[in-house]
């Protein structure tokens, strides 16, 4: 679980005068609190504890935002902002499980296509869902691209 030791990590970062880490962890803490409220009932202020999978989903969402910002800043020539986003992304990745390699994703896609007897692009959704059910740490975009290539 991420939430229990997050406040301690924020305190440690404050003591170390690491402004980027403090800011990133506080932002993550706020997003996790928002998720607690919204997952239970979007129209109320009641809360429940998030599961580990739900917490990881929030961290992945925040990491995805940083990746998109890095690309945009790089295109705009704002290297200083891109560098800051890279630092934040590195901090967020500490909370994520290890990413699956491309070779492992290819293997999972091939297995799913074989098991589901997928033949056409119409089967793409089933294959992607099967791959994600086998390993939640896969990059959905990469899975979709590989499945599209294999079924086209």
C-alpha positions in Angstrom: 0.0 0.0 0.0 1.2 3.4 -0.9 -0.8 5.7 1.4 0.4 4.6 4.8 4.1 5.6 4.4 3.5 8.6 2.0 3.3 11.1 4.8 6.6 9.9 6.2 8.2 10.2 2.8 6.9 13.7 2.5 8.4 14.5 5.9 11.7 13.0 4.9 11.8 15.0 1.7 11.0 18.2 3.6 13.9 17.5 6.0 16.2 16.9 3.0 14.9 20.2 1.4 14.0 18.3 -1.8 11.4 20.7 -3.2 10.6 18.6 -6.3 10.1 15.4 -4.3 7.9 17.3 -1.7 5.8 18.8 -4.4 5.4 15.5 -6.3 4.5 13.5 -3.2 2.1 16.1 -2.0 0.4 16.1 -5.4 0.2 12.3 -5.3 -1.2 12.4 -1.8 -3.9 14.8 -3.0 -4.8 12.6 -6.0 -5.0 9.5 -3.7 -7.4 11.4 -1.4 -9.5 12.5 -4.3 -9.7 9.0 -5.5 -10.8 7.8 -2.1 -13.8 10.1 -2.3 -14.7 9.6 -6.0 -14.3 5.8 -6.1 -16.8 5.3 -3.3 -19.4 7.7 -4.5 -18.8 10.5 -7.0 -21.6 12.6 -5.5 -20.7 12.4 -1.9 -17.9 13.1 0.5 -17.8 9.6 2.0 -14.5 7.7 1.8 -13.2 4.2 1.9 -9.7 2.9 1.7 -8.3 2.2 -1.8 -7.1 -1.2 -2.7 -3.5 -1.5 -3.8 -4.6 -1.9 -7.4 -6.6 1.3 -7.2 -3.6 3.2 -5.7 -1.3 1.9 -8.5 -3.9 3.1 -11.1 -3.8 6.6 -9.6 0.0 6.6 -9.7 0.0 5.3 -13.3 -2.4 8.1 -14.3 -0.1 10.7 -12.7 3.0 9.2 -14.4 1.2 9.2 -17.7 0.5 13.0 -17.2 4.2 13.5 -16.7 5.2 11.5 -19.8 2.8 13.6 -21.9 4.1 16.8 -20.4 7.7 15.8 -21.1 6.9 15.2 -24.8 5.1 18.6 -25.0 7.8 20.5 -23.3 10.5 18.8 -25.4 8.6 19.8 -28.6 8.2 23.4 -27.4 12.0 23.6 -26.5 11.3 24.1 -22.8 14.1 21.7 -21.7 14.1 23.1 -18.1 10.4 22.2 -17.6 10.9 18.8 -19.3 13.8 18.1 -16.9 11.5 18.9 -14.0 8.8 16.6 -15.3 11.4 13.8 -15.7 12.4 14.2 -12.1 8.7 14.0 -11.0 8.2 10.9 -13.3 11.2 9.2 -11.7 9.7 9.8 -8.2 6.3 8.4 -9.2 7.9 5.3 -10.8 9.3 4.4 -7.4 5.7 3.5 -6.5 4.9 1.5 -9.6 5.7 -2.2 -10.1 8.5 -3.0 -12.6 7.5 -2.4 -16.1 7.1 -5.4 -18.4 9.7 -5.6 -21.2 8.7 -5.5 -24.8 9.7 -9.1 -25.3 7.4 -10.1 -22.4 4.5 -8.2 -23.9 5.1 -9.8 -27.3 5.0 -13.2 -25.7 1.8 -12.3 -23.8 0.1 -11.1 -27.0 1.1 -14.2 -28.9 -0.2 -16.4 -26.1 -3.5 -14.5 -25.9 -4.0 -14.6 -29.7 -3.4 -18.4 -29.7 -5.6 -19.1 -26.6 -8.5 -16.9 -27.9 -8.1 -18.2 -31.5 -8.1 -14.5 -32.6 -8.0 -14.1 -36.4 -9.2 -10.6 -37.3 -9.0 -7.1 -36.0 -12.5 -7.5 -34.6 -10.9 -9.7 -31.9 -8.5 -7.0 -30.9 -10.5 -5.9 -27.8 -10.6 -9.4 -26.4 -6.9 -9.9 -26.9 -6.0 -6.6 -25.2 -8.3 -7.4 -22.3 -6.8 -10.9 -21.9 -3.2 -9.5 -21.9 -4.1 -6.9 -19.3 -5.8 -9.4 -17.1 -2.6 -11.5 -17.2 -0.3 -8.6 -16.3 -1.6 -5.2 -15.2 1.9 -3.7 -15.6 1.7 -3.7 -19.4 1.7 -0.5 -21.5 -1.8 -0.5 -23.1 -0.6 1.5 -26.1 2.1 -1.0 -26.9 -0.2 -3.9 -26.5 -2.8 -2.3 -28.9 0.0 -1.6 -31.4 1.3 -5.2 -31.3 -2.2 -6.7 -31.5 -3.1 -4.5 -34.4 0.1 -5.6 -36.2 -0.5 -9.3 -35.6 -4.2 -9.3 -36.5 -4.0 -7.1 -39.6 
